[in-house]
Every structure is written in structure tokens, then in C-alpha cells.
Amino acid sequence: MDPSRRLKIRRWATLGLLVTGYAGYYACRSNLPVTQVMIEDDLARGGISHEAARLGIGAAVSLGMLAYALGKPFAGPLADFRGGRAGFLGGMLGAIACTVAMAMTGTLPAFTALWVGNRLTQSFGWAGALKVVSRWFGPARYASAMGVVSLSFLFGDAAARLVMGRLIHLGLGWRAIFLAAAGLLASLFVLNAIALRESPADLGLPEPDAGTDSVYGREGDDPTARGLRDLLGPLMMSPAFWVVCMLSLGLTLLREAFSTWTPTYYTEGLGLSKAQAADASALFPLFGGLSVLLAGYLGDRLGRAGRGWVILGGLSMVGVGLLTLALGDFGKSPVGPIAIVTAVAFCLLGPYSYLAGAISLDLGGKHGGATASGFVDMAGYLGGAFAGWGLARTSLDIGWRGVFALLAGVAWASAAVALIYLFMQARAAARRGTPRDTTTTMTMTLFDRILGLFSDRGDSAYYGEKVTQSEHALQSAHLAALEGADDDLVVAALLHDIGHLVSGHDEDIADRGLDGRHEDAGAAWLAAAFGPSVIEPIRLHVAAKRYLCAVDPAYRDGLSDASRQSLSLQGGPFDAAGIGAFEANPHHREALRLRHWDDAAKVPGLAVPGLDHYRDRIEAAAARAGAAR
């Protein structure tokens, strides 16, 4: 199998393992809010008052949240030093042991201690998952990859609540439900222990480049930190990092408030049965999961600054929804409040998923992304700790309307912080300029770096055509080889559009009236490896189109709609001076040949050799260029 296709398949398999594995974590986390009323009733039968039981469970939730938060800054660096797979699997084992022990305990203090232990060990799971993602995906796919992984704690949470609701319907008690959750996680532990790999390199495949835009610069592509100072220093000195931590505090408080108290609110505030409340509460993570998928898609298309706009818009709408719950009159029908809570989920959870996901990878890359995530999560769960005892006390003192008014204030305060983040990202983008610098490090072979680019971004659509970037490149090279072109020109045909992959421009860049100058970006990226016989046809292949449109009207009439659109952005047909300058270039004939292959290489589904077929030609062309220097 072609290495590019093999890498793509293994990436999806890795995401599947992480999603199912982390969903299992939530089976051992959602079990408490779903069965909370049952546990309170059980404690009351043992002689504890209902109010004391409510406050005791609330305290357990808060202490568990605190333990989870305090575990995060240790889990992140451990993953960056030792790898993510070990932390991911270790967190599973700890959660299994604590959940089984909770099902067997009979006292509130013991239950509280075990819940704290459960949350502490689970704190290592997310950092481990994020570290694994950083090794398998590049910056252009951070948001979508982490969005898929985030489905684990949303759809996994929703599925767990629905299944637990069915088990409650069947008459199972909370202890049986806890044991079922532990059994599910144990089976997923076995699956991940067998199949999950830390890196594509473990399978002989290349890792994608992490770029240079993290706080670590070029070291962002190095997956192993040299020391704690090396790991923490750049993060602690980054203002953007602290702003993201502040955002995390507010958004996590909001998320944990709904995750913990939604079933109880539906039972006490809306009059639903315990099983109905469990079913209705599943809508929150279910619609939140749809939000995360949409946010992941938008996050990769809009880039870093665009993620800030998504966060700001989402938080503003969350504030409106919460204020409506606080002030609205819904009569006796539960439909309105349930619909608003579900809408809040849609507006909240997509933005939330960015913080300890794509944005943490933006900050730290492979080098310190897990550490950034750990501290961002710690800040969040310190805020989330208030969602336990604090909201329990608030609900008892001033009722659920007061709780929603308080949370609306949190949402709008967080929106103000999102404005600061937007401003900082705009300034950072201005300093970086465009296109983005994705120059790779020399820790990989030339072919592996090229393969990594095609694996990471080659499955995106080729601008306005019905083929992907990879299909277009491979068809161009195949046509060159069929016409008997020499090795250097075949390599040029294969890599002529690599500037699109290097720059990471969106597929609709032409629709937005922009010319990414991919010919210059590609030639610059390849210049260190190849000589003029490869570089010049690549640099000139856009100029060749402008030349042909000027001297051959039939050629212009035969262009595809997408090529006509890009022609106008590239300057249109050459005038007489442009024609003369192009013809004076000693490589213009090769550029014209390349142009014709470029125009023809747009056939959907055409079977051609894969990228590995050209490995020897690429390495030979690079060797010749090196010998000539």
C-alpha cells in the first residue's frame, strides 16, 4: 500500500481508538451526575438528611474537580517527556479501580475519597490523547482532529447517560451502574493497549511537521522536551497562554455546571422523573458534539484568529440563553427550558473544545502542547470546582433562577476575555505575515518531509476542481513520465503545487479574491534540496499559463472555470514585455510542458502510481543538485 494512503488510514484508526477510549473515561465520570439523586436517597436511608446528602455529594464533586485540576499540570509535562500513550492507558486503569471500589463502599467519606482518586487518575488521559494527536497531525488539521477526539467526552457522555437511563428503567441501582461503567472502560483499555501507537514513526511512517508558530519556534517540532525549564519557560512568558487560561476558567465552570446539575435541575426544577431527566440531559452533550464538529471544521478553515471569533460568538449567545432561563416564564411545560439548555450546549461546547485542544497545540506544538493543555485545563477545572459545592449551595439558597443568572454573568465576563484573545491573535498574525512559515526541520529525510505534507494536507480539494491535491500532483507526474520527461522534470511535475500545501491556504482562497502565490512558496520551500532544473519549472508554471493565454487564444478558451478564475488573480495574460521576459528564461520550455500536464491532471478517480513510486527520482534529483553545489 502507498505510504500516504497507509498513513491516512492509520490516522483515522488512531482517532477512533482515542475517541472510544476517552468515551470510556466518561462512563466512569457521568455515572455520578446520572445517579446522584439515587445516591442521595441511599444516603438518606442511612440516616443522613437530604440537605446534608446534597451538600456532601456536592463537596465530593468539588473535591474531585480540584484533584482533577491539580493533576493536570503534572499530566501534561509527563506526556511531553515520556509520551502520551502511557498516560492515556494509566488513567484508564486508575479510573477502573476507583469506580469498582466506589460501588462497594457504604459511607460518604469513603465514596468521596474514591471519587477524588478517580478524578485524579483520569486527569492523565486527556494530556496523553493530545500528545498522541500532536504526533499524528500537523497544524492545518489541529482543530478538526481535536474536534473528533472531543466527541469522546460529548457523544460518549451522551451515550453513557442514555444507557444509564435505560438501566435505571430496568431497575438497576447506582452500584450496578458503577460496575457496568468500570467493565466498559476495562474492555476499551484492552483494545487501546493492543492497537494504539504513540507516533507514525512506530509503524515506519513519517510524522507531520509542527511548523514554527508555537511559543517554542522551531523546537515546536521536537516531540521530546530537554528539561522542565525548557518546557515551561516559553509558555509562562506568553501572554496568550495566560489569556487562554482565563478563558478556560470561565468556559469550564459553565460546562461543568451543566454536566453536573442538569439531571438534578430537570428533576427538581421541571418535575421530570429520574429516568426522564437522564434521557433529557443526554441532549446537552449530543448537541454539544455537533457544535464541536462544526467548530473543528471552522477552526481549520479560519485559522487561529478565526477560532477567537467562534469563541466570542458562542459565549455571547450562551449569556443570552442563561439570562432567558433566569428571567423567563415557561409555565408548567419543560420543553422551553430543555430547548434552551440544549441551545446553550451548542453555543458553548464547540468553543470550549478549542482551549485544551487545538489552541493548546497552537501554543505548544509537539514539544509542549500537552503541557499547555495541562495548565489550561488546570485553570479551567479550578473554576469548575465551584460547579460542585458552590452551585449546590446556590441552588438551595436562591433557587435555579439565581444559578442561571450567576452563570450568565460568567458567560459575558468570559466573552470580554475572548475579545482580548482576538486582539492578541490579530497582532500575532500581523507579525507572522502570510503565508505561514511551515519550513520543516532536518530531522526527517527529504522524501519523508514531502510525504508528510501530502499526508497532512493532500486530501484537501484541488482548488475548484473535482480532484484532491494529491491526485492532481500524482496525475501530473504520471503524464510527465508517460511523455518521457527526464527525472528532474517528472519531480517538478509532481511537486509543482506543493506551495499550496506549504502555505496551508483554504480551498476557497480564489473565491475570496486572493492569490496565494503558491508557485513562489513552493519554489522557496524546495530550493534548499533541488537545482534549477526542478525549481525553475515550478516557479514558472503560473507564468506559463499567462504566456499561453497571451499567445494562444484556443488555450485560454479551453481552461477550466477554476483556472480562469485564478488567471485573473494571477495578473491575466502577459503583455508584450511579459512574453519577452518569459521566453528569455532558459527553463521556459520545460515550464510550458509542465503547464500542459498541470491542465490535464484533473481526472477524478484516475488510477496512477502513488507517491512512493517517485521516491528514487526525488532522492536522485536532490543528490544531483547537492553534487553540483
C-alpha positions in Angstrom: 0.0 0.0 0.0 1.2 3.5 -0.8 2.6 5.1 2.4 0.5 8.2 2.0 -2.7 6.1 2.0 -1.4 3.9 4.8 -0.7 6.9 6.9 -4.2 8.3 6.3 -5.8 5.0 7.3 -3.7 4.8 10.5 -4.6 8.3 11.4 -8.3 7.6 11.3 -7.7 4.4 13.3 -5.8 6.4 15.9 -8.6 8.9 16.2 -11.1 6.0 16.6 -9.0 4.5 19.4 -8.7 7.8 21.2 -12.4 8.6 20.8 -13.6 5.3 22.1 -11.0 5.1 24.8 -11.8 8.6 26.2 -15.5 8.0 25.9 -14.9 5.1 28.3 -13.4 7.6 30.7 -16.7 9.4 30.7 -18.7 6.3 31.5 -16.8 6.5 34.8 -17.5 10.2 35.2 -21.1 10.7 34.0 -22.2 7.9 36.3 -22.2 10.2 39.3 -24.5 13.0 38.0 -26.9 10.5 36.4 -27.2 8.5 39.6 -26.8 11.4 42.0 -30.4 11.5 43.2 -30.3 7.8 43.8 -27.1 8.1 45.8 -28.6 10.9 47.9 -31.7 8.8 48.5 -29.5 5.9 49.5 -27.6 8.1 52.0 -30.8 9.5 53.4 -32.0 5.9 54.1 -28.8 5.5 56.1 -29.7 8.4 58.4 -28.3 11.5 56.6 -30.6 14.4 55.9 -31.4 15.2 52.3 -29.7 18.6 52.5 -26.6 17.1 54.1 -26.5 14.4 51.4 -26.9 17.0 48.7 -24.0 19.1 50.1 -21.9 16.0 50.7 -22.2 14.9 47.1 -21.6 18.5 46.0 -18.4 18.5 48.1 -17.3 15.2 46.6 -17.8 16.7 43.1 -15.9 19.8 44.0 -13.0 17.9 45.6 -12.9 15.6 42.6 -12.8 18.6 40.3 -9.9 20.1 42.4 -8.0 16.8 42.3 -8.6 16.7 38.5 -7.3 20.2 38.1 -4.2 19.7 40.3 -3.4 16.5 38.4 -3.3 18.4 35.0 0.0 20.3 35.4 1.7 17.0 36.2 0.0 15.0 33.5 0.9 17.5 30.7 4.7 17.6 31.3 4.7 13.8 31.9 3.2 13.3 28.4 5.7 15.7 26.8 8.6 13.9 28.5 7.5 10.3 28.4 4.9 10.1 25.6 1.1 10.2 25.6 0.2 6.5 25.2 1.4 5.6 28.7 -0.6 8.4 30.4 -3.7 7.6 28.4 -3.7 3.9 29.4 -2.6 4.7 33.0 -5.6 7.0 33.5 -7.9 4.2 32.4 -6.5 1.7 34.9 -6.9 4.2 37.8 -10.5 5.0 36.9 -11.4 1.3 36.6 -10.0 0.6 40.1 -11.7 3.6 41.8 -15.0 3.0 40.2 -15.2 -0.6 41.3 -14.2 0.4 44.8 -16.9 3.2 44.9 -19.6 0.6 44.0 -18.5 -1.4 47.1 -18.3 1.4 49.6 -21.0 2.2 52.1 -20.0 5.6 53.6 -20.0 9.1 52.2 -16.3 9.8 53.3 -15.1 6.7 51.6 -17.1 7.5 48.5 -15.7 11.0 48.4 -12.1 9.8 48.7 -12.5 7.3 45.9 -14.3 9.8 43.7 -11.3 12.1 44.3 -8.9 9.3 43.3 -11.0 8.6 40.2 -10.8 12.2 39.0 -7.1 12.4 39.8 -6.1 9.4 37.8 -8.4 10.5 34.9 -6.5 13.8 34.7 -3.8 12.0 32.8 -6.0 10.8 30.0 -6.6 14.0 28.0 -2.9 15.1 28.0 -2.0 11.7 26.8 -4.5 11.8 24.0 -3.4 15.3 22.9 0.2 14.3 22.8 -0.6 11.4 20.5 -2.6 13.7 18.2 0.4 16.1 18.1 2.5 13.3 16.6 -0.1 12.2 14.0 -1.5 15.5 12.7 0.0 18.8 11.6 -1.2 22.4 12.4 -3.6 22.6 9.4 -5.6 19.7 11.0 -5.3 20.5 14.7 -8.9 21.8 15.1 -10.6 19.1 13.1 -8.5 16.3 14.7 -9.1 17.5 18.2 -12.7 18.1 17.4 -13.1 14.5 16.5 -11.3 13.5 19.8 -13.6 15.8 21.7 -16.5 13.8 20.6 -15.4 11.3 23.1 -16.4 13.4 26.1 -19.6 14.6 24.3 -21.2 11.7 22.4 -19.5 9.4 24.9 -21.1 11.3 27.7 -24.5 11.4 25.9 -24.3 7.6 25.2 -23.4 6.9 28.8 -26.3 8.9 30.1 -28.7 7.3 27.7 -27.5 3.8 28.5 -27.6 4.5 32.3 -31.1 5.9 31.8 -32.2 2.6 30.3 -30.5 0.7 33.2 -32.4 2.9 35.6 -35.6 2.0 33.7 -34.7 -1.7 34.2 -34.5 -1.2 37.9 -30.7 -1.3 38.4 -29.3 0.6 41.4 -26.4 3.0 41.3 -23.9 0.4 42.4 -24.7 -1.9 39.5 -24.4 1.1 37.1 -20.9 2.0 38.5 -19.8 -1.6 37.9 -21.1 -1.6 34.4 -19.2 1.6 33.7 -16.0 0.1 35.0 -16.5 -3.0 32.9 -16.9 -0.9 29.7 -13.7 1.0 30.4 -11.8 -2.2 31.1 -12.7 -3.6 27.7 -11.6 -0.3 26.0 -8.3 -0.4 27.9 -7.5 -3.8 26.4 -8.3 -2.5 22.9 -6.1 0.6 23.2 -3.3 -1.3 24.9 -3.1 -3.6 21.8 -3.7 -1.2 19.0 -2.7 2.4 20.0 0.7 3.7 18.8 2.5 6.8 20.1 3.6 8.0 16.6 3.5 7.1 12.9 7.3 6.5 13.3 6.4 3.4 15.3 5.0 2.0 12.1 7.7 3.2 9.8 5.7 6.2 8.7 6.7 9.9 8.8 5.4 12.4 11.4 3.9 15.7 10.1 5.8 18.9 10.7 4.5 21.0 13.5 5.7 24.3 11.9 7.3 27.2 13.8 4.4 29.2 15.0 4.3 27.8 18.6 5.8 29.6 21.5 8.8 27.2 21.1 9.6 28.3 17.5 11.5 25.6 15.6 11.7 23.4 18.7 7.9 23.0 18.5 8.5 20.2 16.1 10.7 18.3 18.6 8.4 15.8 20.4 10.7 15.5 23.5 11.5 18.3 25.9 15.1 18.6 27.2 14.1 19.8 30.7 11.4 21.4 32.8 12.8 25.0 32.3 12.9 24.4 28.5 9.3 23.2 28.7 7.7 25.8 31.0 9.7 28.9 30.3 8.3 29.9 26.9 4.7 29.1 28.0 4.9 31.1 31.2 6.3 34.1 29.2 3.5 34.0 26.6 0.6 36.5 27.3 -1.7 34.5 25.0 -1.2 31.4 27.2 -2.5 33.3 30.3 -5.5 34.7 28.4 -6.4 31.2 27.2 -6.1 30.0 30.9 -8.6 32.7 31.9 -11.0 31.6 29.1 -10.7 28.1 30.3 -11.7 29.0 33.8 -14.9 30.6 32.7 -15.9 28.1 30.0 -15.1 25.0 32.2 -17.2 26.4 35.0 -20.1 26.7 32.6 -19.6 23.3 31.1 -19.2 21.5 34.5 -22.2 23.3 35.9 -24.4 21.8 33.2 -22.6 18.4 33.2 -23.1 18.1 37.0 -26.5 19.6 37.7 -28.6 19.2 34.5 -30.3 16.0 35.6 -31.0 17.4 39.1 -32.4 20.6 37.6 -34.7 18.6 35.3 -35.9 16.6 38.3 -36.4 19.3 40.8 -37.0 22.4 38.6 -39.0 20.8 35.8 -40.6 17.9 37.6 -39.2 15.1 35.4 -38.7 11.6 36.7 -35.2 10.4 37.3 -35.1 8.3 34.1 -36.7 11.2 32.0 -34.1 13.6 33.4 -31.3 11.2 32.5 -32.7 11.0 28.9 -33.2 14.7 28.6 -29.7 15.5 30.0 -28.2 13.5 27.1 -29.3 16.2 24.7 -26.7 18.6 26.2 -23.6 16.6 25.1 -25.3 15.3 22.0 -25.9 18.8 20.5 -22.6 19.9 22.0 -20.9 17.2 19.9 -22.4 18.6 16.7 -21.1 22.0 17.8 -17.6 20.6 18.3 -17.6 19.1 14.8 -18.7 22.4 13.3 -16.1 24.3 15.4 -13.4 21.9 14.3 -14.2 22.4 10.7 -14.4 26.2 11.1 -11.2 26.3 13.2 -9.1 24.8 10.4 -10.6 26.9 7.7 -10.5 30.2 9.7 -7.1 29.6 11.4 -6.0 30.9 14.8 -7.8 34.3 14.8 -11.0 32.7 13.5 -11.2 30.4 16.5 -11.3 33.5 18.6 -14.4 34.8 16.7 -16.1 31.4 17.2 -15.4 31.6 21.0 -16.7 35.2 21.2 -19.9 34.5 19.3 -20.6 31.3 21.2 -20.2 32.9 24.6 -22.4 35.9 23.7 -25.2 33.5 22.8 -24.7 31.4 25.9 -25.2 34.6 28.1 -28.4 35.3 26.3 -29.7 31.8 26.8 -28.8 31.7 30.5 -30.4 35.0 31.2 -33.6 33.7 29.5 -33.6 30.7 31.8 -33.2 33.1 34.8 -36.0 35.5 33.9 -38.3 33.6 31.5 -41.8 32.3 32.4 -42.2 28.9 30.9 -45.4 27.8 32.7 -45.5 24.1 33.6 -44.0 22.8 30.3 -40.4 21.6 30.4 -40.0 21.9 26.6 -38.8 25.5 26.6 -36.1 25.2 29.3 -34.8 21.9 27.8 -34.6 23.5 24.4 -32.7 26.5 25.8 -30.3 24.2 27.7 -29.7 22.3 24.5 -29.0 25.5 22.6 -26.6 26.6 25.3 -24.7 23.3 24.7 -24.5 24.0 21.0 -23.1 27.5 21.6 -20.8 26.5 24.5 -19.1 23.2 23.8 -17.6 24.0 20.4 -15.7 27.0 21.7 -14.8 25.1 24.9 -13.2 22.2 22.8 -10.6 24.6 21.3 -9.0 25.6 24.6 -7.3 22.4 25.8 -7.3 21.1 22.2 -6.3 23.0 19.0 -5.3 26.2 20.9 -3.0 24.3 23.2 -1.4 22.6 20.2 -1.1 26.1 18.6 0.7 27.2 21.7 3.0 24.2 22.2 3.1 22.0 19.1 4.6 18.6 19.5 7.1 19.9 22.0 4.8 21.3 24.7 1.2 21.0 23.6 0.4 18.5 26.3 1.9 20.8 28.9 0.0 23.8 27.6 -3.2 21.7 27.7 -2.5 20.6 31.2 -2.2 24.1 32.6 -5.1 25.4 30.5 -7.2 22.5 31.9 -6.0 23.1 35.4 -7.2 26.7 35.3 -10.5 25.6 33.9 -11.2 22.9 36.5 -10.2 25.2 39.3 -13.1 27.3 38.1 -15.2 24.2 37.5 -14.7 23.2 41.1 -17.2 25.9 42.0 -19.8 23.9 40.0 -20.0 21.3 42.7 -20.5 22.7 46.3 -20.8 26.3 45.2 -23.8 25.7 42.9 -25.3 23.2 45.3 -25.3 25.9 47.9 -26.6 28.5 45.4 -29.4 26.2 44.3 -30.5 25.7 47.9 -30.3 29.3 48.9 -31.8 31.2 45.9 -33.0 28.5 43.6 -32.3 27.6 40.0 -33.1 31.0 38.6 -30.4 32.5 40.7 -27.9 29.8 39.4 -28.7 30.8 35.8 -28.3 34.5 36.5 -24.9 33.9 38.0 -23.8 31.7 35.1 -24.9 34.4 32.6 -22.5 36.8 34.3 -19.7 34.2 33.9 -20.5 33.8 30.2 -20.3 37.5 29.4 -17.2 38.1 31.5 -15.6 35.3 29.5 -16.7 36.9 26.3 -14.8 40.0 27.3 -11.7 37.9 27.7 -12.3 36.4 24.3 -12.2 39.9 22.9 -8.7 40.3 24.4 -7.6 37.0 22.8 -8.9 38.1 19.4 -6.8 41.3 19.6 -3.7 39.3 20.6 -4.2 36.9 17.7 -4.6 39.7 15.2 -1.3 41.3 16.4 0.4 37.9 16.2 -0.9 37.3 12.7 0.4 40.7 11.6 3.9 39.9 13.0 4.0 36.5 11.3 2.7 37.7 8.0 1.4 35.4 5.3 1.8 32.8 4.0 2.6 30.9 7.2 6.1 29.7 7.7 6.0 25.9 7.7 9.6 25.3 6.9 10.5 21.8 8.2 13.3 20.8 10.4 16.0 18.5 9.1 15.2 15.6 11.5 13.4 13.7 8.6 14.6 12.7 5.2 13.5 14.8 2.2 11.1 12.2 1.0 9.6 11.8 4.4 9.0 15.6 4.7 7.3 15.7 1.3 5.3 12.6 2.2 4.3 14.3 5.5 3.0 17.3 3.7 0.9 15.3 1.2 -0.3 13.0 4.1 -1.3 16.0 6.2 -2.9 18.2 3.5 -3.0 16.3 0.3 -6.6 15.1 0.8 -8.0 18.6 0.6 -9.8 19.6 -2.6 -7.7 20.9 -5.5 -8.9 24.5 -5.9 -12.2 24.4 -7.7 -11.6 21.0 -9.3 -13.0 17.5 -8.7 -9.7 16.0 -7.6 -7.6 16.3 -4.4 -4.2 18.0 -4.2 -2.6 14.5 -4.1 -4.5 13.2 -7.0 -3.6 16.3 -9.1 0.1 16.0 -8.2 0.3 12.3 -9.0 -1.5 12.6 -12.3 0.8 15.4 -13.3 3.9 13.3 -12.6 2.4 10.3 -14.4 1.7 12.4 -17.5 5.3 13.7 -17.4 6.7 10.2 -17.1 4.5 8.9 -20.0 5.9 11.6 -22.2 9.4 10.6 -21.4 10.4 13.6 -19.4 13.7 13.4 -17.5 13.7 12.7 -13.8 14.1 16.3 -12.8 11.1 17.4 -14.8 9.0 14.5 -13.5 9.8 15.6 -10.0 8.9 19.2 -10.9 5.6 18.0 -12.2 5.0 16.0 -9.0 5.8 18.9 -6.7 4.7 21.9 -8.8 1.8 22.8 -6.5 3.5 21.9 -3.2 3.3 25.6 -2.4 -0.4 25.1 -1.7 0.4 22.5 0.9 3.3 24.5 2.4 1.2 27.7 2.8 -1.9 25.9 4.1 -4.3 28.2 2.3 -8.0 27.3 2.4 -9.6 25.6 -0.6 -11.7 28.7 -1.3 -8.9 31.2 -1.4 -9.7 32.2 -5.0 -13.3 32.7 -4.1 -12.1 35.3 -1.6 -10.2 37.2 -4.3 -6.7 36.2 -3.1 -3.7 34.8 -5.0 -1.6 32.7 -2.6 1.4 32.8 -5.0 1.9 29.1 -4.4 4.5 28.9 -7.2 6.9 31.1 -5.2 6.1 29.5 -1.9 6.8 26.0 -3.4 10.0 27.0 -5.2 11.3 28.6 -1.9 10.5 25.6 0.1 12.2 23.2 -2.3 15.2 25.5 -3.1 17.5 24.0 -0.4 17.1 20.5 -1.9 16.9 20.8 -5.7 18.6 22.6 -8.5 17.2 25.0 -11.2 16.0 22.1 -13.4 13.4 21.3 -10.8 12.9 24.7 -9.2 12.5 26.9 -12.3 9.7 25.0 -14.0 7.8 25.0 -10.7 8.4 28.8 -10.2 7.4 29.5 -13.8 4.3 27.2 -14.2 1.9 30.1 -13.4 3.8 32.4 -15.7 3.5 29.7 -18.4 -0.3 29.9 -18.1 -0.2 33.6 -18.5 2.1 33.2 -21.5 -0.1 30.6 -23.3 -3.2 32.7 -22.7 -1.5 35.6 -24.4 -0.2 33.7 -27.5 -2.8 31.0 -27.9 -6.5 32.0 -27.7 -7.6 28.4 -28.1 -5.6 27.5 -25.0 -7.4 30.2 -23.0 -10.8 29.1 -24.2 -10.0 25.5 -23.0 -9.2 26.5 -19.4 -11.5 25.2 -16.7 -13.6 27.6 -14.8 -11.3 27.4 -11.8 -8.2 28.1 -13.9 -9.9 31.1 -15.5 -10.8 32.5 -12.0 -7.2 32.1 -10.8 -5.8 33.6 -14.0 -7.5 36.9 -13.3 -6.0 36.9 -9.7 -2.5 36.0 -11.1 -2.4 39.0 -13.4 -4.1 37.8 -16.5 -2.4 37.2 -19.9 1.1 38.6 -20.4 1.6 41.8 -22.4 4.4 42.0 -24.9 7.0 42.7 -22.3 5.9 39.8 -20.2 6.0 37.5 -23.2 9.5 38.5 -24.0 10.7 38.1 -20.4 9.2 34.6 -20.2 10.8 33.5 -23.4 14.2 34.8 -22.3 14.2 32.4 -19.3 16.3 29.3 -20.2 13.7 27.0 -18.5 10.6 28.3 -20.2 10.1 25.3 -22.5 10.1 22.9 -19.5 7.6 25.2 -17.8 5.3 25.1 -20.8 5.4 21.3 -20.8 4.7 21.2 -17.1 1.8 23.6 -17.7 0.1 21.3 -20.2 0.4 18.3 -17.8 -0.9 20.6 -15.0 -4.0 21.4 -17.1 -4.7 17.8 -17.9 -4.2 16.3 -14.5 -7.7 16.8 -13.2 -9.4 13.4 -13.9 -11.5 12.1 -10.9 -10.7 8.5 -9.9 -7.8 8.0 -12.4 -5.6 5.1 -11.2 -1.9 6.2 -11.2 1.2 5.2 -9.2 1.4 6.5 -5.7 3.9 8.9 -4.1 6.3 6.1 -3.1 6.7 5.3 -6.8 8.7 8.6 -7.1 11.0 8.2 -4.1 14.0 7.2 -6.1 13.5 10.0 -8.6 13.2 12.6 -5.8 16.3 11.4 -4.0 18.3 11.2 -7.2 17.3 14.7 -8.2 18.3 16.0 -4.8 21.6 14.2 -4.9 22.4 15.7 -8.3 21.7 19.2 -7.0 23.9 18.6 -4.0 26.8 17.4 -6.1 26.5 20.4 -8.4 26.8 22.9 -5.5 
